[in-house]
Amino acid sequence: MNKEELMIGALLDLSKTYAAKLFDGLTYPWEALPKISEFIKSVGPTLSKDEFDQIGDNIWVAKTAVVAPTAFLSGPLIICPGAEVRHCAFIRGSAIVGCGSVIGNSTELKNSVIFQDAQVPHYNYVGDSILGYKAHLGAGAITSNLKSDRSIVTVPDDEGRINTELKKFGAIVGDNVEVGCNSVLNPGTVIGRGTTVYPLSMVRGTVPANSIYKKAGEIADKI
């Protein structure tokens, strides 16, 4: 992927998130990750009291959201209208859960933005990541957000590697991406819009838009 394909507008439809202003002035989506917590703290108090309840310290939940009583919620956190947080979900804070999205059974979420209608419905881990509009992670699929040597995460492009200056960075999953069950997205993975990742995949680096990821070195264009 070239640098233009890695930019915010190439991967994400900002009209599909309450966090659009989080990306103001940024070039690449991962640049937003260190800003999520403070963004929520600044935006939360401005949310309509007719639409949102503040249920704890820096925690705002839409009145139309459905949150299981067994879910654990820690702020800063915004759960948007129509979202569903299911049984034993564990939200560790610095998270924006988009309109109509699903955080599922025993799924763990931290320092991430989940766009409208995205789904992480079964036993997923999403950390230091952004999931675009209608993105879907199959059961057991996770984002790995820390390299084994704790070094800075870099993202490859067609000219070399981009230094993200982040030690913790999971994945950027573009709009309408489908990730198969029990796949692992390694630190710094970026998946372009409309791509499908086969189940049991180990994904590293970048995957172009509108493609099918079968395994490392085998990526086909969608017809």
C-alpha positions as CSV (number, residue, x, y, z in Angstrom):
1,M,0.0,0.0,0.0
2,N,1.2,3.5,-0.7
3,K,1.0,6.4,1.7
4,E,-2.3,7.7,0.3
5,E,-3.9,4.3,0.8
6,L,-2.9,4.4,4.5
7,M,-4.5,7.8,5.1
8,I,-7.6,8.4,7.2
9,G,-9.9,9.2,4.2
10,A,-8.9,6.1,2.3
11,L,-9.7,3.7,5.2
12,L,-12.5,5.3,7.2
13,D,-15.8,7.1,6.6
14,L,-15.8,9.8,9.3
15,S,-19.5,10.4,8.9
16,K,-20.0,7.1,10.6
17,T,-18.6,8.0,14.1
18,Y,-19.1,10.4,17.0
19,A,-15.3,10.6,17.0
20,A,-14.9,12.5,13.7
21,K,-13.3,15.5,15.3
22,L,-10.8,13.2,16.9
23,F,-9.1,12.9,13.5
24,D,-9.0,16.6,12.8
25,G,-5.5,17.7,11.6
26,L,-4.2,14.1,11.4
27,T,-2.9,12.2,8.4
28,Y,-2.9,8.6,9.5
29,P,-5.6,7.0,11.7
30,W,-3.2,5.6,14.2
31,E,-2.2,9.1,15.1
32,A,-5.6,9.4,16.9
33,L,-4.8,6.5,19.4
34,P,-3.0,8.6,22.0
35,K,-5.7,11.2,21.9
36,I,-8.8,9.1,22.6
37,S,-8.9,9.5,26.3
38,E,-8.7,13.3,26.4
39,F,-11.1,13.5,23.5
40,I,-13.8,11.5,25.4
41,K,-13.3,13.7,28.5
42,S,-13.8,16.8,26.5
43,V,-16.7,15.6,24.4
44,G,-18.6,13.7,27.0
45,P,-19.9,16.7,29.0
46,T,-21.3,18.2,25.8
47,L,-23.4,15.2,24.9
48,S,-27.2,15.8,25.0
49,K,-28.7,14.8,28.4
50,D,-31.8,13.9,26.5
51,E,-29.8,11.2,24.6
52,F,-27.1,10.2,27.0
53,D,-26.8,9.3,30.7
54,Q,-23.6,9.8,32.6
55,I,-23.4,6.7,34.7
56,G,-20.0,7.1,36.2
57,D,-16.7,9.0,36.1
58,N,-16.3,10.0,32.5
59,I,-18.7,7.3,31.3
60,W,-21.6,8.3,29.0
61,V,-24.1,5.7,27.8
62,A,-26.8,6.4,25.3
63,K,-30.3,5.8,26.6
64,T,-31.0,3.6,23.6
65,A,-27.9,1.5,24.1
66,V,-28.3,-2.0,25.6
67,V,-25.7,-2.9,28.2
68,A,-25.8,-6.3,29.9
69,P,-25.7,-6.1,33.7
70,T,-22.7,-8.4,33.7
71,A,-20.6,-6.0,31.5
72,F,-17.7,-4.1,33.1
73,L,-17.5,-0.5,32.1
74,S,-14.5,1.8,32.9
75,G,-14.1,5.4,31.7
76,P,-13.3,7.4,29.8
77,L,-16.0,5.8,27.7
78,I,-18.8,6.7,25.3
79,I,-21.4,4.2,24.2
80,C,-23.4,5.6,21.4
81,P,-27.1,5.2,20.5
82,G,-28.3,1.7,19.5
83,A,-25.1,0.0,20.6
84,E,-25.2,-3.4,22.3
85,V,-22.7,-4.4,25.0
86,R,-23.3,-8.1,25.8
87,H,-22.7,-10.5,28.7
88,C,-19.4,-10.2,30.4
89,A,-17.9,-7.7,28.0
90,F,-14.9,-6.0,29.6
91,I,-14.4,-2.3,28.5
92,R,-11.2,-1.0,30.1
93,G,-11.7,2.6,29.2
94,S,-10.6,5.1,26.5
95,A,-13.2,3.7,24.2
96,I,-15.9,5.0,21.9
97,V,-18.5,2.4,21.0
98,G,-20.3,3.5,17.8
99,C,-24.0,3.6,17.0
100,G,-25.5,0.2,16.4
101,S,-22.2,-1.6,17.1
102,V,-21.8,-4.8,19.1
103,I,-19.3,-5.5,21.8
104,G,-20.0,-9.2,22.5
105,N,-19.8,-11.9,25.0
106,S,-16.5,-11.9,26.9
107,T,-14.9,-9.4,24.5
108,E,-12.3,-7.0,25.9
109,L,-11.9,-3.5,24.6
110,K,-9.5,-0.7,25.4
111,N,-8.2,2.5,23.9
112,S,-10.1,2.0,20.7
113,V,-12.7,3.6,18.4
114,I,-15.5,1.3,17.1
115,F,-17.3,2.9,14.2
116,Q,-21.1,2.7,13.5
117,D,-22.4,-0.9,13.0
118,A,-19.1,-2.5,13.6
119,Q,-19.2,-5.9,15.4
120,V,-16.8,-7.7,17.7
121,P,-19.4,-10.2,19.0
122,H,-17.6,-13.2,20.4
123,Y,-14.5,-13.6,22.5
124,N,-12.5,-10.8,20.8
125,Y,-9.7,-8.6,22.1
126,V,-9.5,-5.1,20.6
127,G,-6.8,-2.9,22.0
128,D,-5.3,0.3,20.7
129,S,-7.2,-0.1,17.5
130,I,-9.8,1.5,15.2
131,L,-12.5,-0.5,13.5
132,G,-14.3,1.1,10.6
133,Y,-17.9,1.3,9.6
134,K,-19.5,-2.2,9.4
135,A,-16.2,-3.9,10.1
136,H,-16.6,-7.4,11.6
137,L,-14.3,-9.6,13.6
138,G,-15.2,-13.3,13.7
139,A,-15.3,-15.2,16.9
140,G,-11.9,-15.3,18.7
141,A,-10.2,-12.8,16.3
142,I,-7.9,-10.4,18.2
143,T,-5.7,-7.4,17.7
144,S,-2.3,-7.9,19.1
145,N,-1.1,-4.5,20.3
146,L,2.4,-4.9,21.7
147,K,5.5,-6.4,20.0
148,S,7.3,-9.1,21.8
149,D,10.4,-6.9,22.1
150,R,8.4,-3.8,23.2
151,S,9.9,-1.8,20.3
152,I,8.1,1.0,18.4
153,V,5.5,-0.2,15.9
154,T,6.1,0.6,12.2
155,V,3.8,0.4,9.3
156,P,5.2,-0.7,5.9
157,D,4.4,1.3,2.7
158,D,5.8,1.2,-0.8
159,E,8.7,3.4,0.1
160,G,9.8,1.7,3.3
161,R,8.3,1.9,6.8
162,I,6.4,4.6,8.7
163,N,7.5,5.1,12.3
164,T,4.2,5.4,14.3
165,E,6.1,6.5,17.5
166,L,3.7,4.1,19.3
167,K,4.7,1.1,21.4
168,K,1.1,0.0,21.7
169,F,-0.8,-0.1,18.4
170,G,-3.1,-3.0,17.4
171,A,-4.8,-2.6,14.0
172,I,-6.6,-0.2,11.7
173,V,-9.5,-2.2,10.2
174,G,-11.1,-0.3,7.4
175,D,-14.8,0.1,6.6
176,N,-16.7,-3.1,5.6
177,V,-13.8,-5.4,6.4
178,E,-14.5,-9.0,7.4
179,V,-11.9,-10.8,9.6
180,G,-12.4,-14.6,9.9
181,C,-12.6,-16.5,13.2
182,N,-9.5,-17.0,15.3
183,S,-7.4,-14.6,13.3
184,V,-4.6,-12.5,14.8
185,L,-3.9,-9.0,13.6
186,N,-0.3,-8.3,14.6
187,P,0.8,-4.9,15.9
188,G,0.5,-2.2,13.3
189,T,-1.7,-4.1,10.9
190,V,-3.7,-2.0,8.5
191,I,-6.5,-3.5,6.4
192,G,-8.1,-1.6,3.5
193,R,-11.8,-1.1,2.9
194,G,-13.9,-4.0,1.8
195,T,-11.3,-6.7,2.4
196,T,-11.9,-10.2,3.6
197,V,-9.4,-12.1,5.8
198,Y,-9.7,-15.9,5.9
199,P,-10.2,-17.6,9.3
200,L,-7.1,-18.7,11.2
201,S,-5.0,-16.0,9.5
202,M,-1.9,-14.4,11.0
203,V,-1.9,-10.9,9.5
204,R,1.1,-8.6,9.6
205,G,1.7,-5.3,7.8
206,T,-0.8,-3.9,5.3
207,V,-3.6,-5.6,3.2
208,P,-4.9,-3.6,0.2
209,A,-8.6,-2.6,-0.1
210,N,-11.1,-4.9,-1.8
211,S,-8.9,-8.0,-1.5
212,I,-9.0,-11.5,-0.1
213,Y,-6.3,-12.3,2.4
214,K,-5.7,-16.1,2.3
215,K,-2.3,-16.3,4.0
216,A,1.0,-14.4,4.0
217,G,2.1,-13.9,0.5
218,E,-1.3,-14.9,-1.0
219,I,-3.6,-12.0,-1.4
220,A,-6.2,-12.0,-4.2
221,D,-8.2,-9.1,-5.7
222,K,-11.9,-9.3,-5.2
223,I,-13.7,-9.7,-8.5
